[in-house]
Amino acid sequence: MYKVHLLVSRFFTIGVNLLNNLFYRLTLDQPTFAAMFKTAFVTILGLPNAGKSTFLNAVLGEDLVITNPKAQTTRHRIKGILNDKDYQLVFSDTPGIIKESAYRLQDAMMGAVNESLDDADVVLLILDGQFPKIEEFEAYKDKITCPLVIAMNKVDLVQDQEKLQADIDRVKEYFGTELIFAVSAKENFNVSGIINALVDLAPEHPAFYDTDSISDENVRFLVSEMIREQILTQFKKEIPYSVEVSVTEYNEKEKLDEIFATVFVERDSQKGIMLGKGGAAIKNLGIASRKRIEEFIKKKVFLSLSIKVKKDWRTDDQQLQYFGYIKK
């Protein structure tokens, strides 16, 4: 009887080992289905006032980049970072395309556009859905060598839907892509559709930036842009296009951040306009700028503004280099 039990036990052990070996081999042969992280550099391209910066702010859910109805609000290439557990999209908001530059500053701005196209994994072209003006992009068609996604923006303002559909068909034929979306960045309509398309096109790659970051720009730069945004809002004619803002000192403190900034203009007459009668204009500028900065950094701010003249800085390579428009 003992021998029978021993024999059965040995056969059972052999059978279990065979099953274990078979399961192990089957496991090795199975493919892995772990989701890969995706990262893409997305260049936002478009004409002035197409809504590029408004779109980026809608994507981020944060007023990171300044917006204004005046043309050429965006001067620098500004990165905004959208993070998710499965992807990171690094957007570059670029200056609006200008066919013919009037001064060296605009040359530098267009240089930033071309540089951003060279770095892109995907290009997101923002068109004004009311007036697509696709012929303005003839010089850029051959420069776009990566996948292209197109957003027909401001569709909330389009009254003639048949014309919109005809324009979409015309855009498809001109650029040779089916990835065209009708969106309204201002109303946050179909922004998610664009994001999904960009993620689908993004290559598999680890995140390039910290996943808690929304930009690679420092606070000083963002603050200077917010002050310039208020200048665009409060002043008219040549003033908004003739100024540059530089934060000269930024002191972070426990309860109140101290910020000292200089507004540069090109002529003495512009300085007088910026100051206003009895200093009223610069006082109003300081109040509006401080409010905007406090909303962004979620903290109280002391802001001191001064005005200086840098004659014809927009045409001076040395000054443009100082302000960061031309690389050293």
C-alpha positions in Angstrom: 0.0 0.0 0.0 2.8 2.4 0.8 4.4 1.8 -2.6 1.1 2.7 -4.4 0.8 6.0 -2.5 4.4 6.9 -3.2 3.9 6.1 -6.9 0.7 8.3 -7.1 2.5 11.1 -5.3 5.4 11.0 -7.8 3.0 11.1 -10.8 1.2 14.1 -9.2 4.4 16.0 -8.6 5.6 15.3 -12.2 2.2 16.5 -13.5 2.3 19.7 -11.5 5.8 20.5 -12.7 4.8 19.9 -16.3 1.8 22.3 -16.0 4.0 24.9 -14.3 6.6 24.7 -17.1 3.9 25.0 -19.7 2.3 28.0 -18.0 5.8 29.7 -17.8 6.4 29.2 -21.5 3.0 30.5 -22.4 3.6 33.6 -20.3 6.9 34.3 -22.0 5.2 34.1 -25.4 2.5 36.6 -24.4 2.9 40.2 -25.7 3.1 43.1 -23.2 0.3 45.6 -23.4 1.7 48.3 -21.1 0.7 51.8 -22.4 3.7 53.8 -23.6 4.1 57.4 -22.5 3.9 59.9 -25.4 5.5 63.3 -25.8 5.4 65.8 -28.6 6.6 69.3 -29.4 3.7 71.1 -31.0 4.3 74.4 -32.9 1.2 76.7 -33.1 1.3 78.5 -36.4 -1.0 81.2 -37.6 -1.6 84.8 -38.8 -1.9 87.6 -36.3 -5.2 87.6 -34.4 -6.1 84.0 -35.4 -6.5 83.1 -31.7 -3.2 81.1 -31.2 -2.6 82.4 -27.6 -6.3 82.1 -26.7 -6.2 78.5 -27.9 -3.1 77.7 -25.8 -4.7 79.2 -22.7 -7.8 77.2 -23.3 -5.7 74.0 -23.6 -3.8 74.7 -20.4 -6.8 76.0 -18.4 -4.6 78.9 -17.4 -4.0 82.5 -18.7 -0.3 81.8 -19.3 0.2 83.8 -22.5 -1.1 87.3 -23.0 -4.0 88.0 -25.4 -5.2 91.1 -27.0 -7.2 92.1 -30.2 -4.2 94.1 -31.4 -2.0 92.4 -33.9 1.5 91.1 -33.0 0.7 90.7 -29.3 3.0 87.6 -29.2 6.6 88.5 -29.8 8.5 85.6 -28.4 8.2 81.8 -28.8 6.5 80.8 -25.6 6.2 77.2 -24.4 3.1 75.9 -22.6 3.1 72.4 -21.3 0.0 70.1 -21.1 0.5 67.1 -18.8 -1.5 63.9 -18.4 -0.7 60.5 -16.9 -0.2 59.1 -20.5 1.3 62.1 -22.4 3.0 65.5 -22.3 2.3 68.0 -25.1 4.8 70.9 -25.3 3.2 73.7 -27.2 5.1 76.6 -28.7 3.0 79.8 -29.1 4.7 81.7 -31.9 4.3 85.3 -33.3 1.8 85.8 -36.0 3.2 85.4 -39.5 4.2 88.6 -41.2 5.0 88.6 -45.0 7.1 91.7 -45.0 9.0 93.0 -41.9 9.0 96.7 -41.2 11.9 96.6 -38.8 14.5 94.2 -37.2 12.2 93.2 -34.3 9.8 91.6 -36.8 12.7 89.8 -38.5 13.6 88.3 -35.2 10.0 87.3 -34.5 9.8 85.5 -37.8 13.1 83.8 -37.0 11.4 82.4 -33.8 8.6 81.0 -36.0 11.1 79.2 -38.3 13.1 77.9 -35.4 9.9 76.5 -33.8 9.0 74.7 -37.1 12.4 73.0 -37.2 11.8 71.6 -33.7 8.3 70.4 -34.1 6.9 66.9 -34.0 3.5 68.2 -35.0 2.3 71.6 -36.4 -1.0 73.0 -35.3 -2.2 75.6 -37.8 -4.8 78.0 -36.4 -7.0 79.6 -39.0 -9.6 82.3 -38.4 -12.8 80.4 -39.4 -14.3 83.6 -40.7 -11.4 84.5 -43.0 -9.0 81.5 -43.4 -6.6 83.4 -45.8 -4.8 80.2 -46.7 -2.8 81.9 -49.5 -0.8 83.6 -46.8 0.8 80.3 -45.9 2.3 79.5 -49.4 5.8 80.2 -48.2 5.4 77.8 -45.2 3.9 74.8 -46.9 7.3 73.3 -47.8 8.7 74.2 -44.4 6.2 71.9 -42.6 7.8 68.5 -42.8 5.9 66.8 -39.9 2.2 65.9 -39.4 -0.2 68.9 -39.7 -3.4 69.5 -37.7 -5.6 72.4 -38.6 -8.0 74.3 -36.3 -10.7 76.5 -38.0 -11.0 78.8 -35.0 -13.7 81.3 -34.1 -16.5 79.2 -35.6 -18.9 80.7 -33.0 -18.7 83.9 -35.0 -19.4 82.3 -38.4 -23.0 82.8 -39.4 -23.0 81.0 -42.8 -22.4 77.3 -42.1 -22.4 76.4 -45.8 -19.5 78.8 -46.4 -17.7 77.4 -43.4 -18.0 73.9 -44.8 -16.8 75.1 -48.2 -13.8 76.8 -46.6 -13.0 73.6 -44.7 -13.1 71.6 -48.0 -10.8 74.2 -49.6 -8.4 74.1 -46.7 -8.3 70.3 -46.9 -7.4 70.4 -50.6 -4.8 73.2 -50.2 -2.9 71.5 -47.3 -3.6 67.9 -48.2 -4.8 66.8 -44.8 -8.0 65.4 -43.3 -7.1 66.5 -39.8 -9.2 69.7 -39.7 -11.4 70.7 -36.7 -14.0 73.4 -36.3 -13.2 75.0 -32.9 -13.8 78.0 -30.8 -10.9 78.6 -28.4 -12.8 81.4 -26.6 -15.8 79.2 -25.9 -13.6 76.1 -25.4 -15.5 74.3 -28.1 -13.9 71.1 -29.5 -10.5 71.9 -28.0 -10.4 68.4 -26.6 -10.8 67.1 -30.2 -7.6 68.8 -31.1 -5.8 67.5 -28.1 -6.8 63.9 -28.9 -5.6 64.3 -32.5 -2.2 65.6 -31.3 -1.8 62.8 -28.8 -2.5 60.2 -31.5 0.3 61.7 -33.6 2.8 62.1 -30.7 5.8 59.7 -30.7 6.4 57.4 -27.7 8.9 59.2 -25.5 9.4 60.0 -21.8 8.4 63.5 -20.7 10.9 66.3 -21.5 9.8 68.5 -18.7 8.7 68.1 -15.1 5.1 66.9 -15.1 4.1 69.6 -12.7 5.3 72.4 -15.0 3.0 74.4 -17.3 5.9 76.4 -18.9 9.7 76.5 -19.2 9.6 80.3 -18.9 10.7 82.0 -15.6 8.3 84.1 -13.6 10.2 87.3 -14.4 9.5 86.9 -18.1 5.8 86.0 -17.6 5.4 89.0 -15.3 6.9 91.3 -17.9 4.5 90.0 -20.5 1.6 90.6 -18.2 2.6 94.2 -17.8 2.9 94.5 -21.6 -0.5 93.0 -21.9 -2.0 95.9 -19.9 -0.1 98.4 -22.0 -1.7 96.9 -25.1 -5.1 97.3 -23.4 -4.7 100.8 -22.1 -2.7 102.6 -24.8 -3.4 103.3 -28.5 -1.6 104.0 -31.8 2.1 103.4 -31.8 2.6 103.0 -28.0 1.8 99.3 -27.7 4.2 98.4 -30.5 7.0 100.7 -29.3 7.4 99.4 -25.8 9.4 96.6 -24.1 9.1 95.6 -20.5 11.9 94.2 -18.3 11.6 93.0 -14.7 14.8 94.3 -13.1 14.2 92.9 -9.6 11.9 90.2 -8.2 12.0 89.6 -4.4 9.9 86.7 -3.2 8.8 87.2 0.4 6.5 85.2 2.6 3.4 87.5 2.4 4.2 89.9 -0.5 6.4 89.6 -3.6 8.2 92.8 -4.5 8.6 93.5 -8.3 10.5 96.3 -9.9 10.0 96.7 -13.7 11.1 99.1 -16.4 9.0 100.0 -19.4 11.2 101.0 -22.4 10.0 103.3 -25.1 11.6 104.7 -28.3 11.0 108.4 -27.9 10.6 111.1 -25.2 7.1 111.9 -26.5 6.1 108.3 -25.8 7.5 108.5 -22.3 5.2 111.5 -21.7 2.2 109.6 -22.9 3.0 106.6 -20.7 3.3 108.8 -17.7 0.1 110.7 -18.3 -1.0 113.9 -16.7 0.2 114.0 -13.1 1.4 110.4 -13.5 -2.2 109.2 -13.9 -1.5 106.8 -16.8 1.4 104.9 -15.2 -0.6 104.7 -12.0 -3.5 103.1 -13.8 -1.1 100.8 -15.6 0.4 99.7 -12.3 -3.0 99.0 -10.7 -4.1 96.8 -13.6 -0.8 95.0 -14.0 -0.6 94.2 -10.3 -4.1 92.8 -10.3 -3.2 90.6 -13.3 0.0 89.4 -11.7 -1.7 88.6 -8.4 -4.3 86.5 -10.1 -1.6 84.5 -11.9 0.8 83.9 -9.0 -2.0 83.6 -6.4 -0.2 86.1 -4.0 -0.1 89.7 -3.1 2.3 91.9 -5.0 4.1 95.2 -4.6 4.8 96.6 -8.1 7.0 99.5 -9.0 7.1 100.8 -12.6 9.6 103.2 -14.2 9.9 104.4 -17.8 13.1 104.8 -19.8 13.9 105.8 -23.4 15.9 103.4 -25.6 15.9 105.2 -28.9 14.8 103.1 -31.9 15.4 99.9 -30.0 13.3 97.9 -32.5 15.8 98.4 -35.2 19.0 98.0 -33.0 20.5 94.5 -33.0 22.3 95.2 -29.8 19.1 96.2 -28.0 17.2 93.3 -29.5 19.9 90.9 -28.2 19.6 92.5 -24.8 15.8 91.9 -24.8 16.2 88.3 -25.9 14.9 88.6 -29.4 18.3 87.8 -31.0 20.4 85.0 -29.6 24.0 85.8 -28.7 
